[in-house]
Amino acid sequence: MTSPLPRARPGARNLITDVPGLKVGQAEDVRVRSGVTVILPDARAVCGVDVRGGGPGTRETDALAADTLVDAVDAVVLSGGSVYGLAAADGVAAWLGARGRGFVVSPDPAVPVSPIVPAAILFDLANGGDKAWGEAPPYADLGRRAVAAAAEAFALGTNGAGCGAMAGAIKGGVGSASVVSADGFTVGAIVAVNCWGSVTAPGGRSFWAAPHEIEAEFGGLGAAGLSADPDDWGLSKAPAGGRNTTIACVATDAALSPAQARRVAVMAQDGLARAIRPVHAPFDGDVVFALSTAARLLSEPVPYTVARLGALAADCLARAVARGVHAATAWPGAAVRTWADL
């Protein structure tokens, strides 16, 4: 029987940017009640994706298959704005291309590079913000602003892609968490929580993610309050479909192939199931990307190490969901409940 490894701990920031070689940039428009989050690797990074929700909105996800030509990406975008938010990746691609960052199609300097920027969107169009943008939605500009602001430190809660988000019946937001394994692998997660289901157990403030909490990072209430009847979803949204989606990215410094990155993304989806009840509904568009910055070689046996990384990513993502909602604040002047109000 395999003996347990020593306990893993969060990285220095407890953010996805604890993974060496990653930065995150965010931009939002509080008047519109929407925003964009960009995960920016220092160098092109292997990326996988897993799409679980019944109503997803994505860009470039087909290009991430293990048998396609492109084997790395230049950035990952998480955006509000539903279909309009996909334009955020246009702004990011333009910013990257202007700096010569992208897939080199031709050695001819007259041929521009092609930045590979997968993206996923959430629905925040019905949150009361000013969406009267006519033929000029703000998302391409928000994408440019977000990528230009990329840094190792960034704010949680009502920021970036989480600006307009609602987590069931309470305010959602951007969350992040990290972990460093006993043998030195770093895993991180970032998520924009806009779920239909509830992140807390009925009748209280306890997060479903409580069993995975480290050092009271989202209130320290513990798991004692975690119980629910089979059909009691607590603070979920009303059954009016189409106003949801939780989008996320996990990352590691382990050197993964595209197929291994995809497996980590698949396993990381379980983090959403540990933190949100219910999840992956017909009217959620849940998407998880997985990035590899390839700073460390996988240890033997490789399949076991990939499984460990996927398990760590799932736990990180569950913690990130709770941290995002825990940090979320209401929009100015809005009668919106937050976790702190419960």
CORRADA-V22398 format. One record per pair of residues at least 24 apart in sequence whose ideal C-beta (glycine too) atoms are under 7 Angstrom apart, sorted by sequence separation. I is the first residue (numbers start at 0). J is the second residue. D is the distance in whole Angstrom. If there is no record, write none. Layout:
I|J|D / I|J|D
//
This chain:
92|116|5 / 200|224|5 / 264|288|6 / 45|70|6 / 46|71|7 / 56|81|6 / 91|116|5 / 200|225|5 / 264|289|4 / 45|71|5 / 46|72|4 / 56|82|6 / 166|192|5 / 200|226|6 / 201|227|5 / 245|271|6 / 263|289|4 / 44|71|6 / 58|85|5 / 73|100|5 / 164|191|6 / 167|194|6 / 200|227|6 / 43|71|4 / 44|72|6 / 73|101|6 / 88|116|4 / 164|192|6 / 165|193|6 / 166|194|6 / 167|195|7 / 43|72|7 / 46|75|7 / 56|85|7 / 164|193|4 / 167|196|6 / 260|289|5 / 43|73|6 / 58|88|5 / 88|118|4 / 161|191|5 / 167|197|4 / 201|231|5 / 245|275|7 / 87|118|7 / 160|191|4 / 161|192|6 / 167|198|6 / 260|291|5 / 166|198|5 / 201|233|3 / 69|102|6 / 85|118|6 / 200|233|6 / 199|233|6 / 39|74|5 / 85|120|6 / 128|163|6 / 197|232|6 / 199|234|6 / 38|74|7 / 84|120|4 / 196|232|6 / 197|233|4 / 255|291|4 / 37|74|6 / 38|75|4 / 126|163|5 / 197|234|4 / 254|291|6 / 197|235|5 / 245|283|7 / 249|287|7 / 253|291|6 / 37|76|5 / 81|120|6 / 121|160|7 / 126|165|7 / 196|235|5 / 243|282|6 / 244|283|6 / 254|293|4 / 76|116|6 / 78|118|6 / 80|120|6 / 123|163|3 / 195|235|6 / 243|283|5 / 244|284|4 / 245|285|5 / 246|286|5 / 247|287|5 / 248|288|4 / 249|289|5 / 250|290|4 / 251|291|6 / 252|292|5 / 273|313|7 / 35|76|7 / 36|77|4 / 73|114|5 / 81|122|5 / 123|164|6 / 195|236|5 / 241|282|5 / 244|285|6 / 254|295|7 / 73|115|5 / 74|116|5 / 75|117|6 / 76|118|4 / 77|119|6 / 78|120|5 / 79|121|6 / 240|282|4 / 248|290|6 / 250|292|7 / 252|294|4 / 253|295|5 / 254|296|5 / 263|305|7 / 267|309|6 / 270|312|7 / 35|78|5 / 72|115|5 / 73|116|6 / 80|123|7 / 81|124|5 / 121|164|6 / 252|295|5 / 254|297|6 / 262|305|6 / 266|309|3 / 270|313|4 / 274|317|4 / 72|116|7 / 79|123|4 / 232|276|6 / 253|297|6 / 266|310|6 / 269|313|4 / 270|314|6 / 273|317|4 / 34|79|6 / 72|117|6 / 232|277|6 / 263|308|6 / 267|312|4 / 270|315|7 / 271|316|6 / 275|320|6 / 33|79|4 / 69|115|5 / 259|305|5 / 263|309|5 / 266|312|6 / 267|313|5 / 270|316|3 / 274|320|4 / 33|80|5 / 262|309|6 / 266|313|6 / 270|317|4 / 274|321|6 / 195|243|4 / 90|139|4 / 94|143|5 / 194|243|6 / 263|312|6 / 267|316|5 / 271|320|7 / 86|136|6 / 89|139|5 / 90|140|6 / 93|143|7 / 193|243|6 / 87|138|4 / 90|141|7 / 91|142|4 / 193|244|5 / 194|245|5 / 35|87|4 / 86|138|4 / 87|139|7 / 90|142|3 / 94|146|5 / 193|245|6 / 62|115|7 / 83|136|4 / 86|139|5 / 89|142|7 / 90|143|4 / 94|147|6 / 192|245|5 / 37|91|6 / 63|117|6 / 84|138|5 / 87|141|6 / 88|142|6 / 191|245|7 / 83|138|6 / 87|142|4 / 91|146|5 / 190|245|6 / 191|246|5 / 253|308|6 / 59|115|6 / 80|136|7 / 59|116|6 / 60|117|6 / 190|247|4 / 251|308|5 / 59|117|4 / 80|138|5 / 189|247|7 / 58|117|6 / 59|118|7 / 188|247|6 / 189|248|5 / 58|118|4 / 78|138|6 / 57|118|7 / 188|249|5 / 57|119|5 / 187|249|7 / 211|273|7 / 56|119|7 / 186|249|7 / 187|250|5 / 249|312|4 / 55|119|7 / 56|120|4 / 169|234|6 / 186|251|5 / 208|273|6 / 76|142|6 / 168|234|4 / 185|251|7 / 207|273|7 / 208|274|4 / 249|315|6 / 167|234|5 / 168|235|7 / 184|251|6 / 185|252|5 / 207|274|5 / 249|316|6 / 167|235|5 / 168|236|6 / 184|252|7 / 207|275|7 / 48|117|7 / 167|236|5 / 184|253|5 / 207|276|6 / 247|316|6 / 121|191|6 / 123|193|6 / 46|117|6 / 122|193|7 / 74|146|6 / 121|193|4 / 198|274|6 / 198|275|6 / 196|275|5 / 197|276|6 / 196|276|5 / 79|160|5 / 194|275|5 / 196|277|5 / 78|160|5 / 188|270|7 / 196|278|5 / 77|160|4 / 79|162|6 / 79|163|5 / 194|278|6 / 195|280|5 / 160|246|7 / 195|282|6 / 195|283|6 / 194|283|7 / 33|123|5 / 32|123|7 / 32|126|5 / 32|127|7 / 33|128|6 / 32|128|3 / 31|128|5 / 30|128|7 / 31|129|6 / 30|129|5 / 31|130|7 / 216|318|7 / 35|138|7 / 211|314|5 / 217|321|4 / 37|142|7 / 213|318|7 / 217|322|5 / 31|137|6 / 35|141|4 / 211|317|5 / 212|318|7 / 216|322|6 / 34|141|6 / 35|142|5 / 39|146|6 / 211|318|5 / 218|325|6 / 37|145|4 / 217|325|4 / 28|137|6 / 36|145|6 / 37|146|5 / 208|317|4 / 35|145|4 / 39|149|4 / 208|318|6 / 184|295|6 / 37|149|6 / 183|295|7 / 208|320|6 / 28|141|7 / 208|321|4 / 77|191|5 / 26|141|5 / 206|321|4 / 182|298|7 / 125|242|6 / 26|144|4 / 26|145|4 / 122|241|7 / 25|145|5 / 122|242|5 / 24|145|4 / 122|243|6 / 24|146|5 / 26|148|6 / 122|244|6 / 186|308|6 / 198|320|6 / 24|147|7 / 25|148|7 / 36|159|4 / 121|244|4 / 198|321|6 / 24|148|4 / 34|158|7 / 35|159|6 / 36|160|4 / 184|308|6 / 188|312|6 / 24|149|3 / 34|159|5 / 35|160|6 / 121|246|6 / 186|311|4 / 23|149|6 / 24|150|7 / 34|160|6 / 186|312|5 / 190|316|6 / 198|324|5 / 22|149|4 / 119|246|4 / 188|315|4 / 22|150|6 / 25|153|6 / 34|162|4 / 187|315|6 / 188|316|4 / 192|320|5 / 22|151|6 / 33|162|6 / 34|163|7 / 186|315|6 / 190|319|5 / 23|153|5 / 32|162|6 / 33|163|4 / 189|319|6 / 190|320|6 / 27|158|6 / 32|163|4 / 180|311|6 / 188|319|4 / 192|323|5 / 27|159|6 / 192|324|6 / 25|158|5 / 26|159|7 / 29|162|7 / 178|311|5 / 190|323|6 / 25|159|3 / 204|338|7 / 16|151|4 / 27|162|4 / 36|173|6 / 178|315|6 / 204|341|5 / 177|315|6 / 12|151|7 / 14|153|7 / 176|315|5 / 12|152|7 / 176|318|4 / 176|319|4 / 175|319|5 / 174|319|4 / 174|320|6 / 176|322|6 / 174|321|7 / 175|322|7 / 174|322|4 / 174|323|2 / 173|323|5 / 174|324|7 / 38|189|6 / 172|323|4 / 171|323|7 / 172|324|6 / 36|189|7 / 171|324|6 / 172|326|6 / 36|191|6 / 169|324|7 / 172|327|4 / 171|327|6 / 170|327|4 / 166|324|5 / 170|328|7 / 170|329|6 / 15|175|5 / 17|177|4 / 14|175|5 / 15|177|6 / 161|323|6 / 13|176|6 / 14|177|6 / 121|284|7 / 13|177|6 / 12|177|7 / 170|335|5 / 19|185|7 / 23|189|6 / 170|336|7 / 9|176|7 / 10|177|4 / 18|185|5 / 119|286|4 / 155|322|6 / 156|323|7 / 169|336|5 / 170|337|5 / 9|177|5 / 17|185|6 / 155|323|6 / 168|336|7 / 169|337|6 / 9|178|6 / 10|179|5 / 18|187|5 / 77|246|5 / 169|338|6 / 8|178|7 / 17|187|5 / 156|326|3 / 157|327|5 / 7|178|5 / 8|179|6 / 77|248|7 / 117|288|6 / 155|326|4 / 156|327|4 / 157|328|5 / 7|179|6 / 15|187|3 / 156|328|6 / 7|180|5 / 14|187|7 / 15|188|6 / 75|248|5 / 7|181|6 / 15|189|4 / 6|181|7 / 10|185|6 / 5|181|4 / 4|181|5 / 4|182|7 / 54|241|7 / 70|257|6 / 52|244|6 / 65|257|4 / 65|258|4 / 63|257|7 / 65|261|7 / 13|216|6 / 9|213|6 / 127|333|7 / 38|248|5 / 45|255|6 / 47|257|6 / 45|256|7 / 45|257|6 / 49|261|7 / 47|260|3 / 48|261|7 / 75|288|5 / 46|260|6 / 47|261|3 / 45|260|5 / 49|264|4 / 75|290|7 / 47|263|7 / 48|264|6 / 49|265|5 / 47|264|5 / 51|268|5 / 49|268|5 / 52|279|6 / 53|280|6 / 54|281|7 / 51|279|4 / 53|281|4 / 54|282|5 / 56|284|6 / 21|250|6 / 53|282|6 / 54|283|7 / 55|284|4 / 57|286|6 / 53|283|6 / 54|284|5 / 52|283|4 / 55|286|6 / 18|250|5 / 52|284|4 / 18|251|6 / 19|252|5 / 52|285|4 / 18|252|5 / 51|285|5 / 52|286|7 / 15|250|6 / 50|286|5 / 48|286|7 / 49|287|5 / 48|288|5 / 46|288|6 / 47|289|5 / 46|289|7 / 46|290|5 / 44|290|5 / 45|291|4 / 44|291|6 / 44|292|5 / 45|293|7 / 40|290|7 / 38|290|7 / 40|292|6 / 21|292|6 / 20|292|4 / 19|292|6 / 18|292|6 / 20|294|6 / 19|294|5 / 32|330|6 / 29|330|6 / 29|331|7 / 7|311|7
//
